[in-house]
Amino acid sequence: MSTSALTNDPRLKLVDRTIKKFDARGDALLEVLNTAQEAFGYLSPELIRYVGHELHVPLARVYGVATFYHLFTFKPKGEHTCIICLGTACYVKGAGDIVAALERDFEVKSGGTTQDGKLSLTTARCLGSCGLAPMIVVDGTVLARNEPAATVERVRAATTTKAVS
C-alpha cells in the first residue's frame, strides 16, 4: 500500500480520530498503534510512518514499540486466526504436537498464513489459563484441553464456516 493510497483509505479516519483524541501526544503511541491495527488488520510500513509523523515520534521509536508487543503484526492476517499457547503447562501437555499437526495439515508454518489466505497460525508465550492446558484461540474463541487431531478438525471447521464449535 503506497502512502498516497493510505491517505485515501477511509479506515485512516479511525486512526486520525484516536490521534486527535490524545491531542497527537507521543505518549499515545501504543493506543494509536492498537487503533491502526484494528482498523487495517496489520501495521504496514506506510502506516507506521504515518503514525510516527502524526505523533511527532521518531520512526525508530514507533517501530520499537510495535515490535516489542507480540500482538502487533506486520503482514496481513488470514481470514481466520489460530493462536496456540506455548507456555510451560500447555507445552508439557502437548501444544508442540498441536502446532506440528496444524502446520502439516494446513501447510503453513507458525507465524504465517496459508497460501489461500484462509488461516493465520501463530503462537503465544502464555494465554493465562494454565489449568486448561493446552489452550488455543480460534477466531477469538478460547478453547481448552485440546488434542492435535481434534484441534485440526476444529480449525478446519472454522475455516470452512464462520462458527467455532
PyRosetta script that sets phi, psi and omega in degrees:
from pyrosetta import init, pose_from_sequence

init()
pose = pose_from_sequence("MSTSALTNDPRLKLVDRTIKKFDARGDALLEVLNTAQEAFGYLSPELIRYVGHELHVPLARVYGVATFYHLFTFKPKGEHTCIICLGTACYVKGAGDIVAALERDFEVKSGGTTQDGKLSLTTARCLGSCGLAPMIVVDGTVLARNEPAATVERVRAATTTKAVS")
pose.set_psi(1, 124.4)
pose.set_omega(1, 179.8)
pose.set_phi(2, -80.3)
pose.set_psi(2, 162.5)
pose.set_omega(2, -179.6)
pose.set_phi(3, -60.2)
pose.set_psi(3, -39.8)
pose.set_omega(3, 179.6)
pose.set_phi(4, -66.8)
pose.set_psi(4, -37.0)
pose.set_omega(4, 177.3)
pose.set_phi(5, -66.8)
pose.set_psi(5, -34.4)
pose.set_omega(5, 178.9)
pose.set_phi(6, -64.9)
pose.set_psi(6, -43.8)
pose.set_omega(6, -177.3)
pose.set_phi(7, -67.3)
pose.set_psi(7, -20.8)
pose.set_omega(7, 178.0)
pose.set_phi(8, -94.0)
pose.set_psi(8, -0.7)
pose.set_omega(8, -177.1)
pose.set_phi(9, -81.2)
pose.set_psi(9, 125.5)
pose.set_omega(9, -178.2)
pose.set_phi(10, -63.8)
pose.set_psi(10, -22.1)
pose.set_omega(10, 178.5)
pose.set_phi(11, -66.8)
pose.set_psi(11, -21.5)
pose.set_omega(11, -179.6)
pose.set_phi(12, -65.1)
pose.set_psi(12, -24.1)
pose.set_omega(12, 178.5)
pose.set_phi(13, -61.4)
pose.set_psi(13, -34.5)
pose.set_omega(13, 177.4)
pose.set_phi(14, -64.8)
pose.set_psi(14, -41.7)
pose.set_omega(14, 178.6)
pose.set_phi(15, -66.1)
pose.set_psi(15, -45.8)
pose.set_omega(15, 179.4)
pose.set_phi(16, -60.7)
pose.set_psi(16, -37.0)
pose.set_omega(16, 179.3)
pose.set_phi(17, -63.6)
pose.set_psi(17, -40.9)
pose.set_omega(17, 178.3)
pose.set_phi(18, -68.2)
pose.set_psi(18, -41.1)
pose.set_omega(18, 177.6)
pose.set_phi(19, -60.0)
pose.set_psi(19, -45.5)
pose.set_omega(19, 180.0)
pose.set_phi(20, -65.4)
pose.set_psi(20, -39.9)
pose.set_omega(20, 179.7)
pose.set_phi(21, -56.5)
pose.set_psi(21, -35.4)
pose.set_omega(21, -179.2)
pose.set_phi(22, -101.8)
pose.set_psi(22, 18.6)
pose.set_omega(22, 177.8)
pose.set_phi(23, 53.2)
pose.set_psi(23, 35.0)
pose.set_omega(23, 177.9)
pose.set_phi(24, 54.0)
pose.set_psi(24, 32.8)
pose.set_omega(24, 178.5)
pose.set_phi(25, -79.9)
pose.set_psi(25, 140.7)
pose.set_omega(25, 179.2)
pose.set_phi(26, -62.1)
pose.set_psi(26, -26.5)
pose.set_omega(26, -179.5)
pose.set_phi(27, -74.4)
pose.set_psi(27, -2.1)
pose.set_omega(27, 176.0)
pose.set_phi(28, -93.8)
pose.set_psi(28, 8.1)
pose.set_omega(28, -174.3)
pose.set_phi(29, -52.6)
pose.set_psi(29, -49.9)
pose.set_omega(29, -177.4)
pose.set_phi(30, -61.6)
pose.set_psi(30, -43.1)
pose.set_omega(30, 179.1)
pose.set_phi(31, -63.8)
pose.set_psi(31, -41.6)
pose.set_omega(31, -179.9)
pose.set_phi(32, -67.4)
pose.set_psi(32, -41.1)
pose.set_omega(32, 177.4)
pose.set_phi(33, -63.2)
pose.set_psi(33, -39.8)
pose.set_omega(33, 176.2)
pose.set_phi(34, -59.7)
pose.set_psi(34, -46.5)
pose.set_omega(34, 179.3)
pose.set_phi(35, -62.4)
pose.set_psi(35, -43.1)
pose.set_omega(35, -179.6)
pose.set_phi(36, -61.0)
pose.set_psi(36, -44.7)
pose.set_omega(36, 179.9)
pose.set_phi(37, -66.9)
pose.set_psi(37, -40.3)
pose.set_omega(37, 177.6)
pose.set_phi(38, -61.6)
pose.set_psi(38, -40.3)
pose.set_omega(38, -177.9)
pose.set_phi(39, -72.0)
pose.set_psi(39, -42.4)
pose.set_omega(39, -173.0)
pose.set_phi(40, -102.4)
pose.set_psi(40, -17.1)
pose.set_omega(40, -179.2)
pose.set_phi(41, 90.7)
pose.set_psi(41, -16.9)
pose.set_omega(41, 178.1)
pose.set_phi(42, -166.4)
pose.set_psi(42, 167.9)
pose.set_omega(42, -179.9)
pose.set_phi(43, -104.5)
pose.set_psi(43, 103.3)
pose.set_omega(43, 177.7)
pose.set_phi(44, -78.2)
pose.set_psi(44, 160.3)
pose.set_omega(44, 176.5)
pose.set_phi(45, -55.9)
pose.set_psi(45, -38.3)
pose.set_omega(45, 179.3)
pose.set_phi(46, -65.2)
pose.set_psi(46, -39.4)
pose.set_omega(46, 179.9)
pose.set_phi(47, -68.6)
pose.set_psi(47, -39.5)
pose.set_omega(47, 177.1)
pose.set_phi(48, -63.1)
pose.set_psi(48, -43.7)
pose.set_omega(48, 178.0)
pose.set_phi(49, -62.9)
pose.set_psi(49, -42.1)
pose.set_omega(49, -179.7)
pose.set_phi(50, -60.4)
pose.set_psi(50, -48.0)
pose.set_omega(50, -178.9)
pose.set_phi(51, -60.9)
pose.set_psi(51, -45.8)
pose.set_omega(51, 178.9)
pose.set_phi(52, -59.7)
pose.set_psi(52, -44.4)
pose.set_omega(52, -179.8)
pose.set_phi(53, -62.3)
pose.set_psi(53, -48.4)
pose.set_omega(53, -176.0)
pose.set_phi(54, -67.8)
pose.set_psi(54, -31.4)
pose.set_omega(54, 179.9)
pose.set_phi(55, -94.3)
pose.set_psi(55, -1.7)
pose.set_omega(55, -177.9)
pose.set_phi(56, 57.8)
pose.set_psi(56, 43.9)
pose.set_omega(56, -179.8)
pose.set_phi(57, -115.7)
pose.set_psi(57, 135.7)
pose.set_omega(57, 178.8)
pose.set_phi(58, -57.9)
pose.set_psi(58, 143.2)
pose.set_omega(58, -178.9)
pose.set_phi(59, -55.9)
pose.set_psi(59, -38.1)
pose.set_omega(59, 179.8)
pose.set_phi(60, -61.3)
pose.set_psi(60, -37.2)
pose.set_omega(60, 179.2)
pose.set_phi(61, -70.6)
pose.set_psi(61, -42.7)
pose.set_omega(61, 178.9)
pose.set_phi(62, -60.5)
pose.set_psi(62, -47.9)
pose.set_omega(62, -179.7)
pose.set_phi(63, -64.3)
pose.set_psi(63, -40.0)
pose.set_omega(63, 179.0)
pose.set_phi(64, -60.7)
pose.set_psi(64, -44.5)
pose.set_omega(64, 178.2)
pose.set_phi(65, -66.4)
pose.set_psi(65, -44.0)
pose.set_omega(65, -177.5)
pose.set_phi(66, -65.0)
pose.set_psi(66, -35.0)
pose.set_omega(66, -179.7)
pose.set_phi(67, -83.0)
pose.set_psi(67, -20.5)
pose.set_omega(67, -179.8)
pose.set_phi(68, -69.2)
pose.set_psi(68, -41.9)
pose.set_omega(68, -177.2)
pose.set_phi(69, -89.8)
pose.set_psi(69, 121.9)
pose.set_omega(69, -174.4)
pose.set_phi(70, -69.7)
pose.set_psi(70, -12.2)
pose.set_omega(70, -179.6)
pose.set_phi(71, -79.7)
pose.set_psi(71, -13.5)
pose.set_omega(71, 175.5)
pose.set_phi(72, -82.5)
pose.set_psi(72, 142.7)
pose.set_omega(72, 179.3)
pose.set_phi(73, -129.1)
pose.set_psi(73, 150.8)
pose.set_omega(73, -176.1)
pose.set_phi(74, -112.0)
pose.set_psi(74, 4.9)
pose.set_omega(74, 177.2)
pose.set_phi(75, -129.3)
pose.set_psi(75, 149.4)
pose.set_omega(75, 177.4)
pose.set_phi(76, -59.2)
pose.set_psi(76, 138.9)
pose.set_omega(76, 177.5)
pose.set_phi(77, -85.1)
pose.set_psi(77, 162.9)
pose.set_omega(77, 176.0)
pose.set_phi(78, -72.1)
pose.set_psi(78, 172.4)
pose.set_omega(78, 178.1)
pose.set_phi(79, -60.2)
pose.set_psi(79, -32.2)
pose.set_omega(79, 178.6)
pose.set_phi(80, -125.2)
pose.set_psi(80, 153.1)
pose.set_omega(80, 179.2)
pose.set_phi(81, -126.9)
pose.set_psi(81, 146.9)
pose.set_omega(81, 174.7)
pose.set_phi(82, -136.1)
pose.set_psi(82, 121.9)
pose.set_omega(82, 178.5)
pose.set_phi(83, -114.6)
pose.set_psi(83, 127.6)
pose.set_omega(83, 178.6)
pose.set_phi(84, -110.0)
pose.set_psi(84, 128.5)
pose.set_omega(84, 178.0)
pose.set_phi(85, -75.4)
pose.set_psi(85, 130.2)
pose.set_omega(85, 176.5)
pose.set_phi(86, -114.1)
pose.set_psi(86, 22.4)
pose.set_omega(86, 174.4)
pose.set_phi(87, -62.1)
pose.set_psi(87, 166.4)
pose.set_omega(87, -174.0)
pose.set_phi(88, -53.2)
pose.set_psi(88, -51.8)
pose.set_omega(88, -177.8)
pose.set_phi(89, -61.0)
pose.set_psi(89, -44.2)
pose.set_omega(89, -179.7)
pose.set_phi(90, -66.8)
pose.set_psi(90, -41.0)
pose.set_omega(90, -179.1)
pose.set_phi(91, -64.9)
pose.set_psi(91, -44.6)
pose.set_omega(91, 179.8)
pose.set_phi(92, -61.2)
pose.set_psi(92, -32.5)
pose.set_omega(92, -178.1)
pose.set_phi(93, -92.9)
pose.set_psi(93, 13.7)
pose.set_omega(93, 169.9)
pose.set_phi(94, 110.7)
pose.set_psi(94, 12.3)
pose.set_omega(94, -178.9)
pose.set_phi(95, -61.6)
pose.set_psi(95, -34.1)
pose.set_omega(95, 177.9)
pose.set_phi(96, -61.8)
pose.set_psi(96, -38.4)
pose.set_omega(96, 177.3)
pose.set_phi(97, -67.5)
pose.set_psi(97, -34.7)
pose.set_omega(97, 177.4)
pose.set_phi(98, -65.4)
pose.set_psi(98, -45.6)
pose.set_omega(98, 178.0)
pose.set_phi(99, -58.6)
pose.set_psi(99, -47.3)
pose.set_omega(99, -179.0)
pose.set_phi(100, -60.5)
pose.set_psi(100, -42.0)
pose.set_omega(100, -179.9)
pose.set_phi(101, -65.1)
pose.set_psi(101, -42.8)
pose.set_omega(101, 179.7)
pose.set_phi(102, -67.6)
pose.set_psi(102, -42.0)
pose.set_omega(102, 178.4)
pose.set_phi(103, -60.2)
pose.set_psi(103, -43.0)
pose.set_omega(103, -178.6)
pose.set_phi(104, -68.4)
pose.set_psi(104, -51.2)
pose.set_omega(104, -173.5)
pose.set_phi(105, -71.3)
pose.set_psi(105, -30.3)
pose.set_omega(105, -178.9)
pose.set_phi(106, -103.7)
pose.set_psi(106, 1.9)
pose.set_omega(106, 178.4)
pose.set_phi(107, 51.4)
pose.set_psi(107, 52.3)
pose.set_omega(107, 179.6)
pose.set_phi(108, -144.8)
pose.set_psi(108, 142.2)
pose.set_omega(108, 175.8)
pose.set_phi(109, -88.2)
pose.set_psi(109, 150.7)
pose.set_omega(109, 175.6)
pose.set_phi(110, -56.2)
pose.set_psi(110, 133.7)
pose.set_omega(110, -175.7)
pose.set_phi(111, 93.4)
pose.set_psi(111, -3.0)
pose.set_omega(111, -177.8)
pose.set_phi(112, -116.2)
pose.set_psi(112, -178.7)
pose.set_omega(112, -179.9)
pose.set_phi(113, -127.4)
pose.set_psi(113, 141.5)
pose.set_omega(113, 179.0)
pose.set_phi(114, -59.5)
pose.set_psi(114, 155.1)
pose.set_omega(114, -178.1)
pose.set_phi(115, -58.6)
pose.set_psi(115, -31.5)
pose.set_omega(115, -179.9)
pose.set_phi(116, -83.3)
pose.set_psi(116, -0.6)
pose.set_omega(116, 177.9)
pose.set_phi(117, 75.1)
pose.set_psi(117, 11.2)
pose.set_omega(117, -177.2)
pose.set_phi(118, -79.0)
pose.set_psi(118, -36.0)
pose.set_omega(118, -171.3)
pose.set_phi(119, -137.1)
pose.set_psi(119, 131.3)
pose.set_omega(119, 169.1)
pose.set_phi(120, -107.1)
pose.set_psi(120, 129.4)
pose.set_omega(120, -178.2)
pose.set_phi(121, -112.5)
pose.set_psi(121, 120.7)
pose.set_omega(121, 179.5)
pose.set_phi(122, -134.9)
pose.set_psi(122, 167.6)
pose.set_omega(122, 176.0)
pose.set_phi(123, -122.9)
pose.set_psi(123, 160.4)
pose.set_omega(123, 177.0)
pose.set_phi(124, -131.6)
pose.set_psi(124, 152.0)
pose.set_omega(124, 179.2)
pose.set_phi(125, -68.6)
pose.set_psi(125, -37.2)
pose.set_omega(125, 179.1)
pose.set_phi(126, -164.0)
pose.set_psi(126, 136.3)
pose.set_omega(126, 176.1)
pose.set_phi(127, -102.5)
pose.set_psi(127, -0.8)
pose.set_omega(127, 172.0)
pose.set_phi(128, 79.5)
pose.set_psi(128, 19.0)
pose.set_omega(128, 177.8)
pose.set_phi(129, -132.8)
pose.set_psi(129, 59.6)
pose.set_omega(129, -172.8)
pose.set_phi(130, -59.3)
pose.set_psi(130, -30.3)
pose.set_omega(130, 179.4)
pose.set_phi(131, -69.0)
pose.set_psi(131, -13.4)
pose.set_omega(131, -179.3)
pose.set_phi(132, -109.4)
pose.set_psi(132, 19.1)
pose.set_omega(132, -175.2)
pose.set_phi(133, -64.4)
pose.set_psi(133, 149.4)
pose.set_omega(133, -7.8)
pose.set_phi(134, -81.8)
pose.set_psi(134, 140.1)
pose.set_omega(134, -175.6)
pose.set_phi(135, -100.0)
pose.set_psi(135, 144.7)
pose.set_omega(135, 169.7)
pose.set_phi(136, -138.2)
pose.set_psi(136, 160.1)
pose.set_omega(136, 174.3)
pose.set_phi(137, -127.8)
pose.set_psi(137, 119.0)
pose.set_omega(137, 179.5)
pose.set_phi(138, -114.7)
pose.set_psi(138, 117.0)
pose.set_omega(138, -179.6)
pose.set_phi(139, 49.7)
pose.set_psi(139, 41.4)
pose.set_omega(139, 176.7)
pose.set_phi(140, 85.5)
pose.set_psi(140, -5.8)
pose.set_omega(140, 179.0)
pose.set_phi(141, -96.2)
pose.set_psi(141, 122.8)
pose.set_omega(141, -179.2)
pose.set_phi(142, -81.4)
pose.set_psi(142, 130.0)
pose.set_omega(142, -179.8)
pose.set_phi(143, -124.2)
pose.set_psi(143, 132.2)
pose.set_omega(143, -174.0)
pose.set_phi(144, -106.7)
pose.set_psi(144, 159.6)
pose.set_omega(144, 173.3)
pose.set_phi(145, 49.4)
pose.set_psi(145, 59.2)
pose.set_omega(145, -175.8)
pose.set_phi(146, -89.5)
pose.set_psi(146, 155.3)
pose.set_omega(146, 174.4)
pose.set_phi(147, -127.8)
pose.set_psi(147, 153.0)
pose.set_omega(147, -174.5)
pose.set_phi(148, -52.8)
pose.set_psi(148, -54.0)
pose.set_omega(148, -175.5)
pose.set_phi(149, -63.5)
pose.set_psi(149, -44.1)
pose.set_omega(149, -179.9)
pose.set_phi(150, -65.8)
pose.set_psi(150, -36.5)
pose.set_omega(150, 179.0)
pose.set_phi(151, -65.3)
pose.set_psi(151, -44.0)
pose.set_omega(151, 178.0)
pose.set_phi(152, -57.6)
pose.set_psi(152, -44.0)
pose.set_omega(152, 180.0)
pose.set_phi(153, -65.2)
pose.set_psi(153, -41.5)
pose.set_omega(153, 178.1)
pose.set_phi(154, -62.4)
pose.set_psi(154, -44.7)
pose.set_omega(154, -179.1)
pose.set_phi(155, -67.9)
pose.set_psi(155, -39.8)
pose.set_omega(155, 177.4)
pose.set_phi(156, -60.9)
pose.set_psi(156, -43.1)
pose.set_omega(156, 178.6)
pose.set_phi(157, -63.0)
pose.set_psi(157, -41.0)
pose.set_omega(157, -180.0)
pose.set_phi(158, -65.4)
pose.set_psi(158, -35.1)
pose.set_omega(158, -177.9)
pose.set_phi(159, -81.2)
pose.set_psi(159, -9.5)
pose.set_omega(159, 176.9)
pose.set_phi(160, -107.2)
pose.set_psi(160, -15.6)
pose.set_omega(160, 175.3)
pose.set_phi(161, -135.1)
pose.set_psi(161, 175.5)
pose.set_omega(161, -179.1)
pose.set_phi(162, -87.9)
pose.set_psi(162, -19.4)
pose.set_omega(162, -174.5)
pose.set_phi(163, -97.7)
pose.set_psi(163, 149.4)
pose.set_omega(163, 174.9)
pose.set_phi(164, -108.7)
pose.set_psi(164, 129.0)
pose.set_omega(164, -179.9)
pose.set_phi(165, -92.0)
pose.dump_pdb("model.pdb")
